[in-house]
Each structure stands twice: as C-alpha cells, then as structure tokens.
Amino acid sequence: MPNSGCMKTLILVADGFEEIEAFTVIDILRRSGVDVTVAGLISTVVTGAHEVRIIADKRLGELNTAEYDALVLPGGPGHKHLLNSQAAINLIKDFDKKKKFIAAICASPAVLAKAGVLDERIATIFPGMESQIPKPRDEKVVIDGHVITSRSAGTAMEFALKLSEIFSGKNTSTKVMESLYI
C-alpha cells in the first residue's frame, strides 16, 4: 500500500513517551515523504520520559482520524497513559478493523494487546514485558499483516526505516538510508 508521499501517518504521544522512538520515526518518515502528524493524547505540549518537551501538531480529539492510513505509538513510561485512554484504545481498534497500518515500539505493543489487536498475531515488546502480549518474539522488528512492532529505543532506527519501506517503498527507504550513511 505504499503511496510514495501520500501516506498519512498519525504518531500519538503522551506524557512520558520515549523521545528517541518518537523523534527517529518522525524524522525518517518525513525524510521519506510521508505526511506525518504528531498528536498529543491530551495536550499539544507533551513532555517525554527524559523531560524533552515538544509541541504536537494537534490534540487527538481535534483530528479526523479517518483521514490517516497509519498509526504509530512510541513507547516509554507514557505507554501507560495510552493503556488507560479509551480514546486511544478505540482508535487502535478502528485502525485494526479497517486494516490500516498500526505500529508500536518498546512498551506500546502492550497497548495493542489491550485493544485486542495482537490476539492472533506475533509481535515483539520491550525485554521483560513479554507476558504483556500473547505471542511474543525475540526480534528487533516484527511484521504480522498490517501490524508492525519493535523492541526498544535501541531498535528505533531499524523500526523507522522498516516503516519508511512499507509506507514509501523500498527505493525511497534505500535513498533515505544512503543519505544517512548507514
């Protein structure tokens, strides 16, 4: 389903998000020509796990989420806010029902599990949290249908480049990778 620049992706952040995971994905996807919107779960001013404050493009409640083709959830301690947000759970369920891309890294695959998205899928999650998902795999990035998961901040670049490949195509992803001298 690569749309080469037309793919609209929503990155949902909550206070306590892991900055490396969010910023790496935002940067790589924008370099890949993906239309990225960063949404704060509750506010447009969102503070990461390491006290880095960002100004999100919008609050989740201000968006017409039907316009988006993909959803990305960074992890970190902020995943607990997503776990406790009915709006986030409903959004994930809606994306899953419509077979839109859903990606989660670090602790956030636990949010996908709570939404029922991982019931019949393999996934990866932050080491030590394997019991939070039904079919854990010890891999850096796992793709099962329209669901992409990754393990941790240390796998953020590999995760972001895989999303770039899926959302923008192999040629674009390769060009971005080459521009970074990877």
C-alpha positions in Angstrom: 0.0 0.0 0.0 2.9 2.4 -0.5 1.6 5.8 -1.7 5.0 7.5 -2.2 4.5 10.7 -0.2 0.7 10.4 0.1 0.7 8.1 3.1 -0.8 10.0 6.1 0.6 8.8 9.4 -0.5 9.7 12.9 2.1 9.5 15.7 0.3 9.5 19.0 2.4 10.8 22.0 1.5 11.0 25.7 3.5 12.4 28.6 6.4 10.1 29.3 6.9 9.0 25.7 10.3 7.7 24.7 11.9 10.6 22.8 14.3 8.5 20.6 11.4 6.3 19.4 9.2 9.2 18.5 11.8 11.6 17.0 13.5 8.9 15.0 10.2 7.7 13.4 9.1 11.3 12.8 12.4 12.3 11.2 12.8 9.2 9.0 9.2 9.2 7.8 9.3 12.9 6.9 12.6 12.4 5.1 10.7 9.6 3.2 8.0 12.0 2.1 5.3 10.6 4.4 2.7 13.1 5.7 3.3 12.9 9.4 1.0 14.4 12.1 2.1 14.3 15.7 -0.8 14.3 18.1 -0.7 14.7 21.8 -3.1 12.4 23.6 -4.5 15.2 25.8 -2.4 18.4 25.1 -0.3 19.8 22.3 2.5 20.3 24.9 3.9 16.9 25.7 6.8 16.0 27.9 8.9 13.0 27.1 10.4 10.5 29.6 13.6 12.5 29.7 12.0 15.9 30.1 12.2 16.9 26.5 9.0 19.0 25.7 7.5 19.0 22.3 4.7 20.9 20.7 2.5 18.4 18.9 0.7 19.4 15.7 -2.7 18.8 17.3 -4.5 17.1 20.2 -6.0 13.7 19.4 -9.5 15.0 19.9 -9.0 17.7 17.2 -8.3 15.2 14.5 -10.4 13.4 11.9 -8.6 10.1 12.4 -10.4 8.6 9.4 -8.0 10.6 7.2 -5.0 8.6 8.3 -3.5 5.5 6.8 -1.2 4.5 9.6 -0.8 4.9 13.4 2.5 4.8 15.3 2.8 4.5 19.1 6.1 5.3 20.7 6.8 3.6 24.0 8.3 4.6 27.2 6.5 5.1 30.5 3.9 7.2 28.6 2.5 4.0 27.2 0.5 3.7 30.5 -1.4 6.8 29.5 -2.3 5.2 26.2 -3.3 2.0 28.1 -5.7 4.0 30.2 -7.1 6.1 27.4 -10.4 4.8 25.9 -9.9 7.2 23.0 -6.5 5.6 22.2 -7.9 2.0 22.5 -10.9 2.9 20.3 -8.6 4.5 17.7 -6.4 1.3 17.6 -9.5 -0.9 17.3 -10.8 1.2 14.4 -7.5 1.1 12.6 -7.3 -2.6 13.0 -10.9 -3.1 11.8 -10.1 -1.2 8.7 -6.7 -3.0 8.2 -4.8 0.3 8.4 -1.2 0.1 9.4 -0.6 0.1 13.2 3.0 0.3 14.5 4.2 0.2 18.1 7.6 0.1 19.7 9.0 -0.6 23.2 6.2 -1.0 25.8 3.5 0.2 23.4 2.7 -3.2 22.0 1.0 -3.8 25.4 -1.5 -1.1 24.3 -2.1 -3.0 21.1 -2.7 -6.2 23.2 -5.2 -4.4 25.4 -7.1 -3.3 22.2 -7.2 -6.9 21.1 -5.0 -6.3 18.0 -2.4 -8.9 19.0 -4.7 -11.8 19.9 -3.8 -13.8 16.8 -0.6 -12.0 15.8 3.1 -12.4 16.7 4.8 -9.3 18.0 7.8 -8.0 19.9 7.9 -5.8 23.0 10.4 -4.3 25.5 12.5 -7.1 27.1 10.9 -8.2 30.3 7.4 -7.4 29.2 6.8 -10.4 27.1 4.0 -11.6 29.3 2.0 -8.5 28.2 1.5 -9.8 24.7 0.0 -13.2 23.6 2.7 -14.3 21.0 6.0 -12.6 21.8 9.0 -12.9 19.6 12.6 -12.0 20.4 13.3 -9.9 17.3 14.1 -6.3 16.7 11.1 -5.7 14.3 8.2 -8.0 13.8 5.6 -7.6 11.0 2.4 -9.5 11.1 -0.1 -8.3 8.4 -0.7 -4.6 8.9 0.8 -4.6 12.4 4.5 -3.7 12.9 6.2 -3.9 16.4 9.7 -3.2 17.6 11.5 -3.8 20.8 13.1 -0.7 22.2 14.8 2.7 21.8 17.8 0.8 20.5 15.8 -0.6 17.6 14.2 2.8 16.7 16.2 3.4 13.6 15.6 -0.1 12.2 11.9 0.3 13.0 11.7 3.7 11.4 13.4 2.5 8.2 11.1 -0.5 8.0 8.1 1.9 8.3 9.7 4.0 5.6 10.0 1.0 3.4 6.4 -0.1 4.0 4.9 3.4 3.7 7.0 4.9 0.9 8.5 1.9 -0.9 11.9 0.2 -1.0 13.6 2.8 -3.3 12.7 5.7 -1.1 13.7 3.9 2.1 17.0 2.9 0.5 17.7 6.6 -0.6 17.0 7.8 3.0 19.2 5.1 4.4 22.0 6.1 2.0 21.6 9.8 2.8 22.3 8.8 6.5 25.4 6.8 5.5 24.1 3.7 7.2 
